[in-house]
Amino acid sequence: QVQLVASGGGLVQAGRSLRLSCAASGRTFSRYAMGWFRQAPGKEREFVGVISRSGSGKSYADSVKGRFTISRDNANYTVYLQMNNLKPEDTAVYYCAASGGSYYALTSSDQFAYWGQGTQVTVSS
């Protein structure tokens, strides 16, 4: 089991950058693929991206590809979401999540067993 705490959200202007962090408890962190999801008001939770256990494999939603980058530090049990060139449509609550599955098959929220509490990102135009 792993507990996740997301942080780093805030209010930024369009075109700026923000980095989210997700700290995990326990030494089992490297056993999990880690994903990021987001949920805007009135919308369903959507996949943003995922990173493999080692960090060598990554996959992104088309809407963020080329702007967002996921990385992880297994020594410090943390996964990051670097968000560049933010747009107003990126406004959402962002969640990190952990899955025991293989990263290349993970795109749905029901494939992730553990979730952080979410952090709000608001992008103004």
N, CA, C and O atoms as CSV, one atom per row, in Angstrom:
chain,resi,resn,atom,element,x,y,z
A,1,GLN,N,N,0.846,-1.192,0.000
A,1,GLN,CA,C,0.000,0.000,0.000
A,1,GLN,C,C,0.877,1.235,0.000
A,1,GLN,O,O,1.966,1.222,0.573
A,2,VAL,N,N,0.415,2.304,-0.637
A,2,VAL,CA,C,1.181,3.539,-0.693
A,2,VAL,C,C,0.236,4.713,-0.508
A,2,VAL,O,O,-0.878,4.719,-1.033
A,3,GLN,N,N,0.689,5.703,0.242
A,3,GLN,CA,C,-0.079,6.932,0.424
A,3,GLN,C,C,0.576,8.040,-0.373
A,3,GLN,O,O,1.802,8.143,-0.422
A,4,LEU,N,N,-0.249,8.871,-1.000
A,4,LEU,CA,C,0.244,9.892,-1.906
A,4,LEU,C,C,-0.248,11.270,-1.486
A,4,LEU,O,O,-1.410,11.441,-1.117
A,5,VAL,N,N,0.647,12.246,-1.545
A,5,VAL,CA,C,0.305,13.623,-1.216
A,5,VAL,C,C,0.786,14.523,-2.345
A,5,VAL,O,O,1.986,14.657,-2.585
A,6,ALA,N,N,-0.167,15.135,-3.033
A,6,ALA,CA,C,0.162,16.020,-4.150
A,6,ALA,C,C,0.280,17.460,-3.668
A,6,ALA,O,O,-0.404,17.874,-2.732
A,7,SER,N,N,1.153,18.211,-4.317
A,7,SER,CA,C,1.346,19.614,-3.973
A,7,SER,C,C,1.872,20.378,-5.177
A,7,SER,O,O,2.241,19.787,-6.192
A,8,GLY,N,N,1.901,21.705,-5.050
A,8,GLY,CA,C,2.499,22.526,-6.088
A,8,GLY,C,C,1.518,23.277,-6.956
A,8,GLY,O,O,1.930,24.051,-7.820
A,9,GLY,N,N,0.234,23.073,-6.751
A,9,GLY,CA,C,-0.751,23.770,-7.564
A,9,GLY,C,C,-0.799,25.243,-7.225
A,9,GLY,O,O,-0.198,25.692,-6.249
A,10,GLY,N,N,-1.522,25.988,-8.042
A,10,GLY,CA,C,-1.651,27.413,-7.805
A,10,GLY,C,C,-2.304,28.119,-8.961
A,10,GLY,O,O,-2.853,27.493,-9.867
A,11,LEU,N,N,-2.238,29.439,-8.920
A,11,LEU,CA,C,-2.805,30.291,-9.964
A,11,LEU,C,C,-1.658,30.850,-10.801
A,11,LEU,O,O,-0.741,31.477,-10.270
A,12,VAL,N,N,-1.714,30.619,-12.114
A,12,VAL,CA,C,-0.679,31.128,-13.010
A,12,VAL,C,C,-1.317,31.717,-14.250
A,12,VAL,O,O,-2.460,31.404,-14.582
A,13,GLN,N,N,-0.586,32.556,-14.922
A,13,GLN,CA,C,-1.064,33.124,-16.182
A,13,GLN,C,C,-0.789,32.166,-17.340
A,13,GLN,O,O,0.143,31.364,-17.286
A,14,ALA,N,N,-1.587,32.256,-18.354
A,14,ALA,CA,C,-1.374,31.437,-19.540
A,14,ALA,C,C,0.032,31.665,-20.095
A,14,ALA,O,O,0.535,32.788,-20.124
A,15,GLY,N,N,0.647,30.570,-20.531
A,15,GLY,CA,C,1.991,30.627,-21.069
A,15,GLY,C,C,3.085,30.376,-20.047
A,15,GLY,O,O,4.240,30.141,-20.406
A,16,ARG,N,N,2.720,30.425,-18.776
A,16,ARG,CA,C,3.707,30.186,-17.724
A,16,ARG,C,C,3.809,28.705,-17.398
A,16,ARG,O,O,3.126,27.866,-17.985
A,17,SER,N,N,4.691,28.408,-16.436
A,17,SER,CA,C,4.956,27.020,-16.055
A,17,SER,C,C,4.637,26.787,-14.594
A,17,SER,O,O,4.565,27.712,-13.786
A,18,LEU,N,N,4.449,25.521,-14.289
A,18,LEU,CA,C,4.183,25.091,-12.923
A,18,LEU,C,C,4.670,23.653,-12.788
A,18,LEU,O,O,4.577,22.872,-13.735
A,19,ARG,N,N,5.185,23.307,-11.625
A,19,ARG,CA,C,5.603,21.933,-11.384
A,19,ARG,C,C,4.855,21.366,-10.197
A,19,ARG,O,O,4.889,21.923,-9.100
A,20,LEU,N,N,4.189,20.270,-10.424
A,20,LEU,CA,C,3.497,19.564,-9.360
A,20,LEU,C,C,4.388,18.447,-8.829
A,20,LEU,O,O,5.182,17.855,-9.560
A,21,SER,N,N,4.234,18.182,-7.550
A,21,SER,CA,C,4.962,17.086,-6.915
A,21,SER,C,C,3.965,16.135,-6.264
A,21,SER,O,O,2.864,16.526,-5.877
A,22,CYS,N,N,4.370,14.906,-6.156
A,22,CYS,CA,C,3.549,13.915,-5.476
A,22,CYS,C,C,4.490,13.050,-4.646
A,22,CYS,O,O,5.283,12.276,-5.183
A,23,ALA,N,N,4.388,13.196,-3.339
A,23,ALA,CA,C,5.253,12.454,-2.432
A,23,ALA,C,C,4.556,11.183,-1.976
A,23,ALA,O,O,3.385,11.200,-1.598
A,24,ALA,N,N,5.285,10.098,-2.017
A,24,ALA,CA,C,4.731,8.808,-1.631
A,24,ALA,C,C,5.345,8.323,-0.320
A,24,ALA,O,O,6.507,8.589,-0.013
A,25,SER,N,N,4.542,7.621,0.423
A,25,SER,CA,C,5.037,7.019,1.661
A,25,SER,C,C,5.504,5.606,1.373
A,25,SER,O,O,5.037,4.977,0.423
A,26,GLY,N,N,6.406,5.112,2.170
A,26,GLY,CA,C,6.801,3.717,2.053
A,26,GLY,C,C,7.858,3.454,1.012
A,26,GLY,O,O,8.036,4.219,0.064
A,27,ARG,N,N,8.551,2.363,1.208
A,27,ARG,CA,C,9.660,2.034,0.333
A,27,ARG,C,C,9.224,1.215,-0.872
A,27,ARG,O,O,10.062,0.719,-1.626
A,28,THR,N,N,7.904,1.071,-1.057
A,28,THR,CA,C,7.407,0.304,-2.198
A,28,THR,C,C,7.178,1.177,-3.416
A,28,THR,O,O,6.680,0.698,-4.435
A,29,PHE,N,N,7.531,2.449,-3.330
A,29,PHE,CA,C,7.247,3.414,-4.391
A,29,PHE,C,C,7.713,2.920,-5.756
A,29,PHE,O,O,6.982,3.049,-6.737
A,30,SER,N,N,8.901,2.366,-5.833
A,30,SER,CA,C,9.457,1.949,-7.120
A,30,SER,C,C,8.744,0.747,-7.723
A,30,SER,O,O,9.034,0.368,-8.858
A,31,ARG,N,N,7.833,0.150,-7.000
A,31,ARG,CA,C,7.063,-0.977,-7.523
A,31,ARG,C,C,5.858,-0.527,-8.335
A,31,ARG,O,O,5.183,-1.347,-8.959
A,32,TYR,N,N,5.585,0.787,-8.329
A,32,TYR,CA,C,4.378,1.288,-8.960
A,32,TYR,C,C,4.682,2.177,-10.158
A,32,TYR,O,O,5.597,3.001,-10.133
A,33,ALA,N,N,3.895,1.988,-11.197
A,33,ALA,CA,C,3.824,3.008,-12.236
A,33,ALA,C,C,3.004,4.161,-11.664
A,33,ALA,O,O,2.051,3.945,-10.915
A,34,MET,N,N,3.380,5.373,-12.022
A,34,MET,CA,C,2.728,6.551,-11.459
A,34,MET,C,C,2.057,7.364,-12.558
A,34,MET,O,O,2.632,7.620,-13.616
A,35,GLY,N,N,0.830,7.757,-12.274
A,35,GLY,CA,C,0.087,8.518,-13.258
A,35,GLY,C,C,-0.386,9.847,-12.712
A,35,GLY,O,O,-0.455,10.063,-11.502
A,36,TRP,N,N,-0.711,10.733,-13.645
A,36,TRP,CA,C,-1.339,12.010,-13.315
A,36,TRP,C,C,-2.668,12.090,-14.068
A,36,TRP,O,O,-2.755,11.754,-15.249
A,37,PHE,N,N,-3.675,12.535,-13.369
A,37,PHE,CA,C,-4.997,12.755,-13.940
A,37,PHE,C,C,-5.438,14.164,-13.566
A,37,PHE,O,O,-4.847,14.796,-12.690
A,38,ARG,N,N,-6.469,14.648,-14.229
A,38,ARG,CA,C,-7.028,15.947,-13.868
A,38,ARG,C,C,-8.540,15.920,-14.043
A,38,ARG,O,O,-9.089,15.144,-14.825
A,39,GLN,N,N,-9.181,16.784,-13.297
A,39,GLN,CA,C,-10.633,16.878,-13.387
A,39,GLN,C,C,-11.047,18.336,-13.305
A,39,GLN,O,O,-10.817,19.009,-12.301
A,40,ALA,N,N,-11.657,18.805,-14.370
A,40,ALA,CA,C,-12.176,20.165,-14.419
A,40,ALA,C,C,-13.622,20.157,-13.932
A,40,ALA,O,O,-14.283,19.120,-13.970
A,41,PRO,N,N,-14.115,21.300,-13.476
A,41,PRO,CA,C,-15.497,21.364,-12.991
A,41,PRO,C,C,-16.494,20.892,-14.037
A,41,PRO,O,O,-16.465,21.334,-15.185
A,42,GLY,N,N,-17.378,19.986,-13.626
A,42,GLY,CA,C,-18.403,19.499,-14.531
A,42,GLY,C,C,-17.942,18.476,-15.549
A,42,GLY,O,O,-18.712,18.056,-16.413
A,43,LYS,N,N,-16.673,18.073,-15.445
A,43,LYS,CA,C,-16.138,17.114,-16.402
A,43,LYS,C,C,-15.632,15.866,-15.685
A,43,LYS,O,O,-15.406,15.866,-14.475
A,44,GLU,N,N,-15.464,14.810,-16.464
A,44,GLU,CA,C,-14.933,13.586,-15.899
A,44,GLU,C,C,-13.423,13.688,-15.706
A,44,GLU,O,O,-12.743,14.489,-16.347
A,45,ARG,N,N,-12.933,12.864,-14.816
A,45,ARG,CA,C,-11.492,12.813,-14.606
A,45,ARG,C,C,-10.826,12.273,-15.869
A,45,ARG,O,O,-11.280,11.283,-16.442
A,46,GLU,N,N,-9.757,12.922,-16.296
A,46,GLU,CA,C,-9.091,12.499,-17.519
A,46,GLU,C,C,-7.616,12.225,-17.295
A,46,GLU,O,O,-6.966,12.821,-16.436
A,47,PHE,N,N,-7.123,11.317,-18.084
A,47,PHE,CA,C,-5.721,10.919,-18.048
A,47,PHE,C,C,-4.835,12.041,-18.573
A,47,PHE,O,O,-5.136,12.658,-19.595
A,48,VAL,N,N,-3.742,12.298,-17.866
A,48,VAL,CA,C,-2.756,13.284,-18.304
A,48,VAL,C,C,-1.483,12.579,-18.786
A,48,VAL,O,O,-0.977,12.863,-19.871
A,49,GLY,N,N,-0.981,11.666,-17.972
A,49,GLY,CA,C,0.232,10.950,-18.351
A,49,GLY,C,C,0.606,9.914,-17.307
A,49,GLY,O,O,0.040,9.865,-16.215
A,50,VAL,N,N,1.576,9.088,-17.675
A,50,VAL,CA,C,2.012,8.010,-16.792
A,50,VAL,C,C,3.496,7.761,-17.004
A,50,VAL,O,O,4.033,7.981,-18.089
A,51,ILE,N,N,4.145,7.298,-15.948
A,51,ILE,CA,C,5.572,6.982,-16.016
A,51,ILE,C,C,5.787,5.583,-15.449
A,51,ILE,O,O,5.130,5.171,-14.493
A,52,SER,N,N,6.714,4.874,-16.058
A,52,SER,CA,C,6.993,3.507,-15.633
A,52,SER,C,C,7.693,3.466,-14.288
A,52,SER,O,O,8.081,4.506,-13.755
A,53,ARG,N,N,7.855,2.279,-13.740
A,53,ARG,CA,C,8.491,2.110,-12.432
A,53,ARG,C,C,9.911,2.667,-12.408
A,53,ARG,O,O,10.324,3.287,-11.428
A,54,SER,N,N,10.639,2.449,-13.466
A,54,SER,CA,C,12.026,2.908,-13.508
A,54,SER,C,C,12.156,4.357,-13.961
A,54,SER,O,O,13.178,5.004,-13.729
A,55,GLY,N,N,11.117,4.854,-14.604
A,55,GLY,CA,C,11.168,6.210,-15.143
A,55,GLY,C,C,11.564,6.270,-16.603
A,55,GLY,O,O,11.573,7.346,-17.200
A,56,SER,N,N,11.892,5.126,-17.185
A,56,SER,CA,C,12.365,5.121,-18.564
A,56,SER,C,C,11.232,5.165,-19.574
A,56,SER,O,O,11.444,5.538,-20.728
A,57,GLY,N,N,10.038,4.791,-19.157
A,57,GLY,CA,C,8.903,4.795,-20.062
A,57,GLY,C,C,7.870,5.828,-19.657
A,57,GLY,O,O,7.537,5.954,-18.479
A,58,LYS,N,N,7.358,6.575,-20.644
A,58,LYS,CA,C,6.372,7.607,-20.357
A,58,LYS,C,C,5.336,7.634,-21.467
A,58,LYS,O,O,5.614,7.283,-22.613
A,59,SER,N,N,4.144,8.058,-21.100
A,59,SER,CA,C,3.062,8.210,-22.062
A,59,SER,C,C,2.212,9.385,-21.645
A,59,SER,O,O,1.991,9.622,-20.458
A,60,TYR,N,N,1.723,10.145,-22.668
A,60,TYR,CA,C,0.966,11.355,-22.368
A,60,TYR,C,C,-0.321,11.415,-23.186
A,60,TYR,O,O,-0.432,10.825,-24.260
A,61,ALA,N,N,-1.279,12.143,-22.642
A,61,ALA,CA,C,-2.471,12.464,-23.418
A,61,ALA,C,C,-2.078,13.432,-24.527
A,61,ALA,O,O,-1.149,14.225,-24.376
A,62,ASP,N,N,-2.790,13.356,-25.633
A,62,ASP,CA,C,-2.471,14.228,-26.764
A,62,ASP,C,C,-2.586,15.707,-26.396
A,62,ASP,O,O,-1.857,16.545,-26.926
A,63,SER,N,N,-3.498,16.014,-25.493
A,63,SER,CA,C,-3.752,17.412,-25.138
A,63,SER,C,C,-2.582,18.069,-24.408
A,63,SER,O,O,-2.495,19.296,-24.357
A,64,VAL,N,N,-1.680,17.262,-23.843
A,64,VAL,CA,C,-0.561,17.840,-23.090
A,64,VAL,C,C,0.798,17.460,-23.674
A,64,VAL,O,O,1.834,17.937,-23.210
A,65,LYS,N,N,0.791,16.615,-24.676
A,65,LYS,CA,C,2.048,16.135,-25.264
A,65,LYS,C,C,2.864,17.316,-25.793
A,65,LYS,O,O,2.353,18.178,-26.508
A,66,GLY,N,N,4.131,17.330,-25.424
A,66,GLY,CA,C,5.009,18.413,-25.847
A,66,GLY,C,C,5.030,19.591,-24.885
A,66,GLY,O,O,5.898,20.458,-24.990
A,67,ARG,N,N,4.092,19.634,-23.955
A,67,ARG,CA,C,4.042,20.713,-22.961
A,67,ARG,C,C,4.285,20.206,-21.547
A,67,ARG,O,O,4.888,20.905,-20.733
A,68,PHE,N,N,3.825,19.007,-21.252
A,68,PHE,CA,C,3.953,18.439,-19.910
A,68,PHE,C,C,4.996,17.320,-19.921
A,68,PHE,O,O,5.140,16.592,-20.903
A,69,THR,N,N,5.718,17.204,-18.805
A,69,THR,CA,C,6.713,16.152,-18.657
A,69,THR,C,C,6.599,15.527,-17.275
A,69,THR,O,O,6.566,16.222,-16.259
A,70,ILE,N,N,6.542,14.212,-17.260
A,70,ILE,CA,C,6.517,13.482,-15.989
A,70,ILE,C,C,7.916,12.946,-15.711
A,70,ILE,O,O,8.607,12.469,-16.611
A,71,SER,N,N,8.313,13.032,-14.461
A,71,SER,CA,C,9.576,12.443,-14.026
A,71,SER,C,C,9.385,11.886,-12.622
A,71,SER,O,O,8.393,12.179,-11.954
A,72,ARG,N,N,10.335,11.089,-12.189
A,72,ARG,CA,C,10.238,10.523,-10.855
A,72,ARG,C,C,11.624,10.380,-10.233
A,72,ARG,O,O,12.631,10.238,-10.927
A,73,ASP,N,N,11.642,10.422,-8.919
A,73,ASP,CA,C,12.865,10.246,-8.135
A,73,ASP,C,C,12.577,9.114,-7.160
A,73,ASP,O,O,11.994,9.329,-6.097
A,74,ASN,N,N,12.985,7.920,-7.527
A,74,ASN,CA,C,12.668,6.760,-6.693
A,74,ASN,C,C,13.404,6.789,-5.347
A,74,ASN,O,O,12.935,6.218,-4.363
A,75,ALA,N,N,14.541,7.451,-5.317
A,75,ALA,CA,C,15.288,7.530,-4.058
A,75,ALA,C,C,14.557,8.375,-3.029
A,75,ALA,O,O,14.686,8.163,-1.823
A,76,ASN,N,N,13.783,9.340,-3.527
A,76,ASN,CA,C,13.041,10.233,-2.633
A,76,ASN,C,C,11.532,10.055,-2.730
A,76,ASN,O,O,10.768,10.889,-2.241
A,77,TYR,N,N,11.109,8.973,-3.359
A,77,TYR,CA,C,9.695,8.562,-3.387
A,77,TYR,C,C,8.792,9.691,-3.910
A,77,TYR,O,O,7.734,9.960,-3.341
A,78,THR,N,N,9.215,10.335,-4.982
A,78,THR,CA,C,8.460,11.479,-5.486
A,78,THR,C,C,8.307,11.393,-6.996
A,78,THR,O,O,9.225,10.979,-7.704
A,79,VAL,N,N,7.143,11.788,-7.476
A,79,VAL,CA,C,6.901,11.917,-8.911
A,79,VAL,C,C,6.510,13.357,-9.185
A,79,VAL,O,O,5.862,14.007,-8.365
A,80,TYR,N,N,6.916,13.849,-10.361
A,80,TYR,CA,C,6.700,15.246,-10.713
A,80,TYR,C,C,5.911,15.363,-12.012
A,80,TYR,O,O,5.929,14.478,-12.867
A,81,LEU,N,N,5.227,16.481,-12.120
A,81,LEU,CA,C,4.581,16.840,-13.386
A,81,LEU,C,C,4.980,18.272,-13.712
A,81,LEU,O,O,4.475,19.226,-13.121
A,82,GLN,N,N,5.889,18.400,-14.657
A,82,GLN,CA,C,6.313,19.715,-15.114
A,82,GLN,C,C,5.364,20.171,-16.219
A,82,GLN,O,O,5.220,19.498,-17.240
A,83,MET,N,N,4.722,21.309,-16.011
A,83,MET,CA,C,3.729,21.806,-16.954
A,83,MET,C,C,4.215,23.132,-17.526
A,83,MET,O,O,4.350,24.116,-16.799
A,84,ASN,N,N,4.474,23.155,-18.811
A,84,ASN,CA,C,4.941,24.362,-19.494
A,84,ASN,C,C,3.873,24.868,-20.453
A,84,ASN,O,O,2.977,24.132,-20.867
A,85,ASN,N,N,3.997,26.136,-20.791
A,85,ASN,CA,C,3.064,26.757,-21.728
A,85,ASN,C,C,1.614,26.448,-21.363
A,85,ASN,O,O,0.835,25.962,-22.183
A,86,LEU,N,N,1.281,26.738,-20.133
A,86,LEU,CA,C,-0.050,26.405,-19.635
A,86,LEU,C,C,-1.128,27.202,-20.353
A,86,LEU,O,O,-0.916,28.344,-20.760
A,87,LYS,N,N,-2.287,26.575,-20.498
A,87,LYS,CA,C,-3.427,27.177,-21.165
A,87,LYS,C,C,-4.608,27.203,-20.200
A,87,LYS,O,O,-4.657,26.412,-19.258
A,88,PRO,N,N,-5.557,28.109,-20.428
A,88,PRO,CA,C,-6.734,28.145,-19.535
A,88,PRO,C,C,-7.460,26.799,-19.461
A,88,PRO,O,O,-8.036,26.457,-18.428
A,89,GLU,N,N,-7.431,26.047,-20.546
A,89,GLU,CA,C,-8.115,24.748,-20.539
A,89,GLU,C,C,-7.388,23.694,-19.706
A,89,GLU,O,O,-7.899,22.589,-19.528
A,90,ASP,N,N,-6.212,24.021,-19.199
A,90,ASP,CA,C,-5.512,23.125,-18.283
A,90,ASP,C,C,-6.006,23.287,-16.842
A,90,ASP,O,O,-5.600,22.536,-15.955
A,91,THR,N,N,-6.868,24.252,-16.618
A,91,THR,CA,C,-7.416,24.468,-15.282
A,91,THR,C,C,-8.185,23.249,-14.808
A,91,THR,O,O,-9.113,22.789,-15.474
A,92,ALA,N,N,-7.794,22.726,-13.649
A,92,ALA,CA,C,-8.397,21.508,-13.121
A,92,ALA,C,C,-7.777,21.188,-11.771
A,92,ALA,O,O,-6.793,21.802,-11.360
A,93,VAL,N,N,-8.360,20.233,-11.101
A,93,VAL,CA,C,-7.705,19.615,-9.953
A,93,VAL,C,C,-6.872,18.457,-10.488
A,93,VAL,O,O,-7.373,17.597,-11.213
A,94,TYR,N,N,-5.618,18.449,-10.127
A,94,TYR,CA,C,-4.691,17.428,-10.607
A,94,TYR,C,C,-4.441,16.396,-9.521
A,94,TYR,O,O,-4.209,16.728,-8.358
A,95,TYR,N,N,-4.493,15.135,-9.932
A,95,TYR,CA,C,-4.318,14.014,-9.016
A,95,TYR,C,C,-3.156,13.132,-9.469
A,95,TYR,O,O,-2.973,12.880,-10.660
A,96,CYS,N,N,-2.388,12.678,-8.508
A,96,CYS,CA,C,-1.414,11.636,-8.807
A,96,CYS,C,C,-1.991,10.303,-8.340
A,96,CYS,O,O,-2.827,10.251,-7.437
A,97,ALA,N,N,-1.527,9.232,-8.971
A,97,ALA,CA,C,-2.061,7.910,-8.669
A,97,ALA,C,C,-1.006,6.850,-8.923
A,97,ALA,O,O,-0.083,7.047,-9.714
A,98,ALA,N,N,-1.154,5.722,-8.241
A,98,ALA,CA,C,-0.199,4.625,-8.356
A,98,ALA,C,C,-0.893,3.362,-8.832
A,98,ALA,O,O,-2.012,3.048,-8.426
A,99,SER,N,N,-0.194,2.645,-9.706
A,99,SER,CA,C,-0.736,1.401,-10.244
A,99,SER,C,C,0.334,0.327,-10.276
A,99,SER,O,O,1.507,0.610,-10.520
A,100,GLY,N,N,-0.077,-0.903,-10.028
A,100,GLY,CA,C,0.841,-2.031,-10.127
A,100,GLY,C,C,0.958,-2.570,-11.538
A,100,GLY,O,O,1.689,-3.534,-11.767
A,101,GLY,N,N,0.264,-1.979,-12.480
A,101,GLY,CA,C,0.279,-2.431,-13.860
A,101,GLY,C,C,1.461,-1.893,-14.654
A,101,GLY,O,O,2.282,-1.138,-14.134
A,102,SER,N,N,1.535,-2.288,-15.906
A,102,SER,CA,C,2.583,-1.820,-16.813
A,102,SER,C,C,2.180,-0.480,-17.417
A,102,SER,O,O,1.047,-0.316,-17.870
A,103,TYR,N,N,3.097,0.467,-17.425
A,103,TYR,CA,C,2.729,1.846,-17.743
A,103,TYR,C,C,2.081,1.992,-19.111
A,103,TYR,O,O,1.187,2.820,-19.286
A,104,TYR,N,N,2.527,1.184,-20.098
A,104,TYR,CA,C,2.056,1.366,-21.467
A,104,TYR,C,C,0.595,0.963,-21.626
A,104,TYR,O,O,-0.026,1.261,-22.646
A,105,ALA,N,N,0.043,0.282,-20.614
A,105,ALA,CA,C,-1.362,-0.142,-20.680
A,105,ALA,C,C,-2.257,0.696,-19.775
A,105,ALA,O,O,-3.445,0.399,-19.644
A,106,LEU,N,N,-1.716,1.726,-19.155
A,106,LEU,CA,C,-2.449,2.479,-18.145
A,106,LEU,C,C,-2.917,3.814,-18.687
A,106,LEU,O,O,-2.109,4.713,-18.921
A,107,THR,N,N,-4.218,3.947,-18.886
A,107,THR,CA,C,-4.789,5.225,-19.324
A,107,THR,C,C,-6.103,5.541,-18.622
A,107,THR,O,O,-6.651,6.630,-18.793
A,108,SER,N,N,-6.606,4.607,-17.842
A,108,SER,CA,C,-7.910,4.773,-17.213
A,108,SER,C,C,-7.764,4.849,-15.701
A,108,SER,O,O,-6.928,4.166,-15.109
A,109,SER,N,N,-8.591,5.691,-15.083
A,109,SER,CA,C,-8.484,5.885,-13.640
A,109,SER,C,C,-8.763,4.606,-12.861
A,109,SER,O,O,-8.230,4.429,-11.765
A,110,ASP,N,N,-9.587,3.709,-13.402
A,110,ASP,CA,C,-9.911,2.495,-12.653
A,110,ASP,C,C,-8.757,1.486,-12.643
A,110,ASP,O,O,-8.855,0.440,-12.002
A,111,GLN,N,N,-7.673,1.795,-13.344
A,111,GLN,CA,C,-6.489,0.947,-13.328
A,111,GLN,C,C,-5.513,1.334,-12.227
A,111,GLN,O,O,-4.495,0.670,-12.032
A,112,PHE,N,N,-5.820,2.402,-11.511
A,112,PHE,CA,C,-4.936,2.907,-10.467
A,112,PHE,C,C,-5.592,2.675,-9.105
A,112,PHE,O,O,-6.746,3.042,-8.885
A,113,ALA,N,N,-4.839,2.066,-8.208
A,113,ALA,CA,C,-5.409,1.669,-6.923
A,113,ALA,C,C,-5.282,2.735,-5.843
A,113,ALA,O,O,-6.098,2.801,-4.923
A,114,TYR,N,N,-4.254,3.569,-5.964
A,114,TYR,CA,C,-3.973,4.538,-4.904
A,114,TYR,C,C,-3.950,5.942,-5.486
A,114,TYR,O,O,-3.439,6.180,-6.580
A,115,TRP,N,N,-4.534,6.884,-4.699
A,115,TRP,CA,C,-4.703,8.249,-5.194
A,115,TRP,C,C,-4.273,9.272,-4.158
A,115,TRP,O,O,-4.450,9.086,-2.954
A,116,GLY,N,N,-3.703,10.361,-4.663
A,116,GLY,CA,C,-3.453,11.508,-3.817
A,116,GLY,C,C,-4.717,12.341,-3.684
A,116,GLY,O,O,-5.746,12.028,-4.284
A,117,GLN,N,N,-4.632,13.398,-2.897
A,117,GLN,CA,C,-5.822,14.187,-2.580
A,117,GLN,C,C,-6.149,15.236,-3.626
A,117,GLN,O,O,-7.237,15.813,-3.592
A,118,GLY,N,N,-5.254,15.496,-4.539
A,118,GLY,CA,C,-5.514,16.497,-5.567
A,118,GLY,C,C,-4.967,17.864,-5.201
A,118,GLY,O,O,-4.931,18.252,-4.034
A,119,THR,N,N,-4.543,18.582,-6.230
A,119,THR,CA,C,-4.061,19.946,-6.049
A,119,THR,C,C,-4.618,20.803,-7.185
A,119,THR,O,O,-4.596,20.394,-8.346
A,120,GLN,N,N,-5.114,21.982,-6.847
A,120,GLN,CA,C,-5.800,22.840,-7.819
A,120,GLN,C,C,-4.795,23.612,-8.663
A,120,GLN,O,O,-3.862,24.227,-8.145
A,121,VAL,N,N,-5.006,23.566,-9.968
A,121,VAL,CA,C,-4.247,24.391,-10.908
A,121,VAL,C,C,-5.236,25.280,-11.647
A,121,VAL,O,O,-6.187,24.791,-12.257
A,122,THR,N,N,-5.009,26.571,-11.589
A,122,THR,CA,C,-5.863,27.530,-12.273
A,122,THR,C,C,-5.007,28.382,-13.200
A,122,THR,O,O,-4.037,29.006,-12.770
A,123,VAL,N,N,-5.377,28.402,-14.473
A,123,VAL,CA,C,-4.619,29.153,-15.469
A,123,VAL,C,C,-5.500,30.286,-15.973
A,123,VAL,O,O,-6.573,30.053,-16.529
A,124,SER,N,N,-5.042,31.497,-15.776
A,124,SER,CA,C,-5.812,32.661,-16.204
A,124,SER,C,C,-5.355,33.110,-17.589
A,124,SER,O,O,-4.191,32.956,-17.958
A,125,SER,N,N,-6.281,33.657,-18.332
A,125,SER,CA,C,-5.972,34.091,-19.708
A,125,SER,C,C,-5.471,35.533,-19.735
A,125,SER,O,O,-5.165,36.060,-20.805
